[in-house]
Amino acid sequence: MSMISKRRIKNTFAALMGIAFILPPVQAGEWEVLFDGQDIASFRGYQMDAFPKDGWTIEDGTLRTIADGQVVDIITKKKYRNFELIFDWKVTPGANSGVMYRVDESKNSPWHTGPEYQILDDSTHNDGKNPLTSAGSLYALISAQNKTLKPVGDYNQSRIVLAGDSLQHWLNGDKVVACDIESYGVNTLVKSSKFSSHQDFMKKQTGHIVFQHHHDEVWFKNIKVRELPEQEILPDGKGVNTISKAQREAGWRNLFNGKNTNQWRGFKKETFPQKGWIIVNDCIKHISKGGGGDIITKQKYGQFDFQWEWKVAPAANSGVKYFIMEERGGAIGHEYQVIDDNKHPDALRGPKWQTAAFYDVFPANNRVLQPVGSFNESRVRVKSQLAEHWLNGIMVLNYTLGSQQLQDAVSKSKFKRVDRFGYRHQGHILLQDHSDEVHYRNLKIKRLGKGKKKK
């Protein structure tokens, strides 16, 4: 099944969820204040009728845990399915807490059903040593990326956005976690985690929002929530390498129909290579040592959402590059690495050369791969100056084009002398001939924004 079919297409919160669509807008609900600095009427204790005043108190307009008080989590009286939650929090040195969602009270503990946004002092708590359990993470499953934490004792601003299966964690203005909770990647992580024995974990379609009491002193304030509209689901195409009329009307375009390569040509060539690349079993396949060279899209893209499926033969290497400009001379662009991590020598060099990495620049994290010989689902999304790499339903890398962080990384890479490398360009997308066997299918793209070149 293609990534488009798995990822529900949104309406109103297109920009919020990272995808732009042209479906009729549906308005989100009004903001609902859950805590205004005085009123706790929106909350009660987990599996309790009343608010646990022996474990929580109001102090200077904040909702604070009592460290040596009754250890009871508080939950919203109301249940939520699709929502945006914002809140501020701070911790004492070494403190731990969390915010869980879609929680059902039928189990002994909230974490038996609800995933958790981790609240933590990363600097001194033991959980801070592990990225999977540090602040902002999808606790014990997906680490927070490129995050900025305020000093202990200062307030952090957090946001959770959950619409259908699409989940995002934000921390101090940055998206640090994004995933499809029903994806192969997330399901695989759950099966190998502490949650594997809890069959209802992350399976509830609606539930309470929970603020955790973890024996430590933690403050919360400015807690607001608004419900998001139900997702609009676009019908799939009728088979592999197809898109439906509704998907096309939403802006998606098919780059390979399984029958011809009309959307592609050779790099610096007017036509498609006569050797090396063939169509077989619904795939564009590169034959091992078949030659032919790299192939590129005939059209150029600057801001886009590109999704595809791929598999490699044992020890094989390839890549998907973007921002390809033929006037540069060589096929130089930002590369999403496609490789056999376990056997190819390049991957054995380290994370910056492994699957889904920004090749030689940034490693990918939170990766879940299919076995070699099976198809993986990948995605590159570029919107404004933000770029994301996805693998099997999980955002595994995100970075800001033109940022100092990126330029510092480029300066240590093979691209350090490439003019304007690390900025957004209007360029081709490229499938790499690395002399190895690789298969590509379900190549689909959607333009985002005007795609003008930026520096």
NUSE-428280 format. One line per 2 residues: number of its first residue (from 1); their letters; for each residue x, y, z of C-alpha. Coordinates in steps of 0.25 Angstrom, whole numbers, plus 5000, padded with zeros to 4 digits. Layout:
NUM> A> X Y Z | ...
END
This chain:
1> MS> 5000 5000 5000 | 5005 5014 4997
3> MI> 5009 5024 5007 | 4998 5033 5001
5> SK> 4987 5022 5004 | 4992 5021 5018
7> RR> 4993 5036 5021 | 4980 5042 5022
9> IK> 4978 5055 5015 | 4975 5067 5023
11> NT> 4967 5079 5021 | 4968 5091 5030
13> FA> 4981 5087 5037 | 4989 5085 5024
15> AL> 5000 5094 5028 | 5000 5090 5042
17> MG> 5001 5075 5039 | 5011 5078 5028
19> IA> 5003 5075 5016 | 4996 5085 5007
21> FI> 4982 5082 5000 | 4971 5088 4992
23> LP> 4959 5081 4998 | 4948 5090 5004
25> PV> 4953 5096 5018 | 4947 5091 5030
27> QA> 4948 5099 5043 | 4955 5095 5056
29> GE> 4948 5096 5069 | 4949 5108 5078
31> WE> 4961 5108 5088 | 4956 5102 5101
33> VL> 4964 5107 5113 | 4967 5095 5122
35> FD> 4974 5103 5133 | 4974 5118 5134
37> GQ> 4982 5119 5146 | 4971 5117 5156
39> DI> 4960 5107 5151 | 4962 5092 5151
41> AS> 4948 5088 5147 | 4953 5082 5134
43> FR> 4961 5071 5142 | 4959 5060 5152
45> GY> 4968 5049 5157 | 4971 5036 5148
47> QM> 4960 5026 5152 | 4954 5036 5162
49> DA> 4942 5045 5162 | 4949 5057 5169
51> FP> 4962 5065 5167 | 4973 5060 5176
53> KD> 4976 5072 5184 | 4986 5064 5192
55> GW> 4995 5062 5180 | 4993 5075 5172
57> TI> 4992 5089 5176 | 4990 5103 5170
59> ED> 5002 5112 5172 | 5004 5126 5166
61> GT> 4995 5123 5154 | 5001 5109 5151
63> LR> 4997 5095 5153 | 5008 5088 5162
65> TI> 5010 5074 5166 | 5013 5072 5181
67> AD> 5025 5064 5181 | 5023 5057 5194
69> GQ> 5007 5057 5193 | 4998 5047 5187
71> VV> 5003 5041 5174 | 4991 5042 5165
73> DI> 4991 5046 5150 | 4980 5056 5146
75> IT> 4972 5055 5134 | 4962 5063 5126
77> KK> 4948 5060 5129 | 4945 5061 5114
79> KY> 4951 5051 5104 | 4957 5056 5091
81> RN> 4961 5049 5077 | 4966 5059 5068
83> FE> 4972 5071 5075 | 4983 5082 5077
85> LI> 4988 5083 5091 | 4997 5094 5096
87> FD> 5003 5096 5110 | 5015 5102 5117
89> WK> 5024 5094 5127 | 5036 5094 5136
91> VT> 5043 5084 5145 | 5051 5084 5157
93> PG> 5065 5078 5156 | 5064 5063 5153
95> AN> 5049 5064 5151 | 5041 5055 5142
97> SG> 5026 5056 5137 | 5019 5054 5124
99> VM> 5006 5057 5116 | 4998 5045 5111
101> YR> 4987 5045 5101 | 4975 5036 5096
103> VD> 4976 5029 5110 | 4965 5019 5114
105> ES> 4962 5017 5129 | 4960 5002 5128
107> KN> 4974 4999 5131 | 4982 5000 5143
109> SP> 4991 5012 5138 | 4989 5022 5128
111> WH> 5002 5018 5120 | 4995 5004 5117
113> TG> 4987 5011 5107 | 4992 5025 5104
115> PE> 5005 5029 5097 | 5013 5040 5105
117> YQ> 5020 5053 5102 | 5032 5053 5111
119> IL> 5034 5064 5122 | 5048 5063 5128
121> DD> 5060 5070 5133 | 5070 5064 5122
123> ST> 5082 5069 5129 | 5081 5061 5142
125> HN> 5070 5050 5141 | 5075 5037 5136
127> DG> 5064 5036 5126 | 5071 5048 5119
129> KN> 5083 5040 5116 | 5074 5032 5106
131> PL> 5069 5040 5094 | 5056 5031 5094
133> TS> 5053 5035 5108 | 5057 5050 5108
135> AG> 5049 5062 5108 | 5039 5064 5096
137> SL> 5040 5049 5091 | 5029 5040 5088
139> YA> 5033 5033 5101 | 5041 5020 5099
141> LI> 5038 5020 5084 | 5043 5032 5076
143> SA> 5053 5042 5081 | 5051 5057 5079
145> QN> 5060 5063 5068 | 5067 5076 5067
147> KT> 5061 5081 5080 | 5064 5093 5089
149> LK> 5061 5092 5104 | 5060 5104 5113
151> PV> 5069 5103 5126 | 5063 5096 5137
153> GD> 5054 5105 5145 | 5050 5113 5132
155> YN> 5037 5110 5125 | 5037 5102 5112
157> QS> 5025 5103 5102 | 5020 5090 5096
159> RI> 5009 5085 5086 | 5003 5072 5083
161> VL> 4995 5071 5070 | 4988 5058 5067
163> AG> 4978 5056 5055 | 4974 5042 5052
165> DS> 4987 5035 5051 | 4996 5047 5049
167> LQ> 5004 5051 5062 | 5013 5062 5064
169> HW> 5021 5067 5076 | 5026 5081 5077
171> LN> 5036 5087 5087 | 5039 5102 5088
173> GD> 5034 5105 5073 | 5041 5093 5067
175> KV> 5034 5080 5062 | 5042 5069 5069
177> VA> 5034 5057 5066 | 5025 5053 5055
179> CD> 5019 5040 5051 | 5007 5032 5046
181> IE> 5004 5024 5058 | 4998 5012 5050
183> SY> 5010 5011 5041 | 5019 4999 5039
185> GV> 5030 5007 5046 | 5023 5011 5059
187> NT> 5016 4997 5060 | 5030 4991 5059
189> LV> 5035 5000 5070 | 5023 4997 5079
191> KS> 5025 4982 5078 | 5039 4983 5082
193> SK> 5036 4992 5094 | 5031 4992 5108
195> FS> 5017 4994 5102 | 5017 4981 5095
197> SH> 5009 4973 5105 | 4998 4984 5106
199> QD> 4989 4981 5094 | 4981 4994 5095
201> FM> 4994 5003 5095 | 4992 5014 5085
203> KK> 4980 5007 5079 | 4969 5015 5085
205> QT> 4962 5025 5075 | 4958 5035 5086
207> GH> 4962 5037 5101 | 4966 5046 5112
209> IV> 4978 5055 5113 | 4986 5052 5125
211> FQ> 4996 5060 5132 | 5006 5051 5140
213> HH> 5010 5051 5155 | 5023 5044 5155
215> HD> 5027 5047 5170 | 5034 5060 5165
217> EV> 5031 5075 5166 | 5026 5080 5152
219> WF> 5019 5092 5148 | 5008 5094 5137
221> KN> 5001 5106 5132 | 4994 5112 5120
223> IK> 4988 5099 5116 | 4978 5100 5105
225> VR> 4972 5090 5095 | 4964 5091 5082
227> EL> 4958 5080 5074 | 4962 5077 5060
229> PE> 4952 5073 5049 | 4951 5059 5045
231> QE> 4961 5055 5034 | 4956 5055 5019
233> IL> 4960 5041 5014 | 4963 5042 4999
235> PD> 4961 5029 4991 | 4973 5021 4986
237> GK> 4977 5018 4972 | 4973 5005 4966
239> GV> 4986 4998 4967 | 5001 5000 4969
241> NT> 5007 5013 4962 | 4993 5019 4961
243> IS> 4986 5031 4968 | 4971 5034 4969
245> KA> 4964 5045 4963 | 4962 5051 4977
247> QR> 4977 5050 4979 | 4980 5057 4966
249> EA> 4970 5068 4970 | 4977 5070 4983
251> GW> 4990 5072 4975 | 4997 5059 4975
253> RN> 5004 5055 4962 | 5009 5041 4958
255> LF> 5023 5041 4953 | 5023 5026 4949
257> NG> 5011 5019 4944 | 5017 5005 4943
259> KN> 5017 5005 4928 | 5026 5016 4923
261> TN> 5037 5026 4928 | 5031 5038 4921
263> QW> 5033 5046 4934 | 5048 5043 4934
265> RG> 5061 5045 4926 | 5076 5043 4927
267> FK> 5084 5053 4935 | 5089 5063 4925
269> KE> 5082 5055 4914 | 5069 5058 4906
271> TF> 5064 5044 4906 | 5063 5032 4916
273> PQ> 5075 5023 4916 | 5075 5011 4907
275> KG> 5082 5002 4916 | 5083 5000 4931
277> WI> 5068 5003 4935 | 5057 4995 4932
279> IV> 5042 4993 4935 | 5039 4980 4942
281> ND> 5029 4975 4952 | 5023 4989 4953
283> CI> 5036 4995 4957 | 5047 5004 4951
285> KH> 5059 4995 4953 | 5073 4998 4951
287> IS> 5081 4985 4947 | 5094 4982 4955
289> KG> 5106 4987 4947 | 5096 4991 4935
291> GG> 5101 5005 4933 | 5091 5015 4928
293> GD> 5095 5026 4938 | 5086 5034 4947
295> II> 5071 5038 4943 | 5064 5051 4947
297> TK> 5050 5056 4946 | 5047 5065 4934
299> QK> 5041 5075 4943 | 5048 5083 4954
301> YG> 5043 5085 4968 | 5046 5094 4980
303> QF> 5036 5092 4990 | 5029 5078 4990
305> DF> 5025 5065 4996 | 5031 5053 4989
307> QW> 5027 5039 4993 | 5032 5026 4988
309> EW> 5035 5011 4991 | 5048 5004 4989
311> KV> 5056 4992 4991 | 5070 4988 4989
313> AP> 5078 4975 4986 | 5088 4970 4997
315> AA> 5099 4980 4998 | 5093 4989 4988
317> NS> 5094 5005 4989 | 5086 5016 4982
319> GV> 5080 5029 4986 | 5069 5039 4983
321> KY> 5075 5053 4981 | 5067 5066 4981
323> FI> 5071 5081 4977 | 5078 5075 4965
325> ME> 5083 5086 4955 | 5090 5081 4943
327> ER> 5098 5094 4941 | 5106 5090 4954
329> GG> 5113 5079 4945 | 5112 5067 4954
331> AI> 5099 5061 4959 | 5101 5068 4972
333> GH> 5089 5070 4981 | 5083 5067 4995
335> EY> 5083 5052 4996 | 5073 5043 5003
337> QV> 5082 5030 5005 | 5076 5017 4999
339> ID> 5085 5005 5003 | 5087 4992 5010
341> DN> 5092 4997 5023 | 5097 4983 5028
343> KH> 5106 4980 5016 | 5110 4991 5007
345> PD> 5123 4997 5011 | 5118 5012 5010
347> AL> 5107 5009 5021 | 5118 5002 5030
349> RG> 5125 5016 5031 | 5114 5021 5040
351> PK> 5100 5027 5042 | 5103 5039 5032
353> WQ> 5104 5029 5021 | 5092 5019 5024
355> TA> 5078 5019 5020 | 5070 5032 5020
357> AF> 5082 5040 5024 | 5085 5053 5017
359> YD> 5097 5047 5011 | 5110 5051 5017
361> VF> 5103 5062 5025 | 5093 5058 5035
363> PA> 5089 5044 5040 | 5075 5039 5041
365> NN> 5069 5035 5055 | 5058 5026 5059
367> RV> 5059 5017 5047 | 5051 5005 5045
369> LQ> 5055 4997 5032 | 5048 4985 5025
371> PV> 5057 4973 5022 | 5066 4975 5010
373> GS> 5058 4970 4998 | 5045 4976 5004
375> FN> 5039 4990 5000 | 5041 5002 5009
377> ES> 5033 5014 5009 | 5040 5027 5008
379> RV> 5037 5042 5007 | 5044 5055 5005
381> RV> 5037 5068 5009 | 5042 5082 5006
383> KS> 5033 5094 5011 | 5039 5108 5012
385> QL> 5052 5106 5018 | 5049 5093 5025
387> AE> 5053 5079 5020 | 5049 5065 5025
389> HW> 5053 5051 5022 | 5043 5040 5026
391> LN> 5044 5025 5026 | 5033 5015 5028
393> GI> 5023 5025 5034 | 5033 5032 5043
395> MV> 5040 5046 5042 | 5055 5041 5043
397> LN> 5062 5054 5040 | 5058 5069 5039
399> YT> 5067 5081 5037 | 5066 5096 5033
401> LG> 5071 5100 5019 | 5082 5111 5020
403> SQ> 5083 5110 5035 | 5096 5111 5042
405> QL> 5095 5097 5047 | 5094 5092 5033
407> QD> 5105 5100 5028 | 5114 5095 5039
409> AV> 5111 5081 5035 | 5113 5084 5021
411> SK> 5127 5090 5024 | 5131 5076 5029
413> SK> 5125 5068 5017 | 5130 5065 5003
415> FK> 5121 5077 4998 | 5128 5088 5006
417> RV> 5133 5094 4993 | 5120 5093 4985
419> DR> 5114 5107 4983 | 5101 5110 4990
421> FG> 5100 5095 4995 | 5090 5094 5007
423> YR> 5080 5104 5001 | 5067 5102 4994
425> HQ> 5067 5102 4979 | 5058 5099 4968
427> GH> 5063 5086 4963 | 5061 5072 4958
429> IL> 5059 5059 4966 | 5069 5049 4963
431> LQ> 5069 5033 4964 | 5084 5029 4965
433> DH> 5091 5019 4957 | 5101 5013 4967
435> SD> 5104 5001 4959 | 5095 4992 4968
437> EV> 5081 4986 4967 | 5070 4995 4973
439> HY> 5055 4995 4970 | 5046 5008 4971
441> RN> 5031 5009 4970 | 5019 5017 4974
443> LK> 5027 5030 4972 | 5017 5042 4974
445> IK> 5019 5056 4977 | 5011 5069 4981
447> RL> 5016 5083 4979 | 5016 5091 4992
449> GK> 5017 5106 4990 | 5023 5113 4978
451> GK> 5036 5106 4979 | 5045 5119 4976
453> KK> 5059 5118 4978 | 5064 5123 4992
455> K> 5077 5127 4998
END
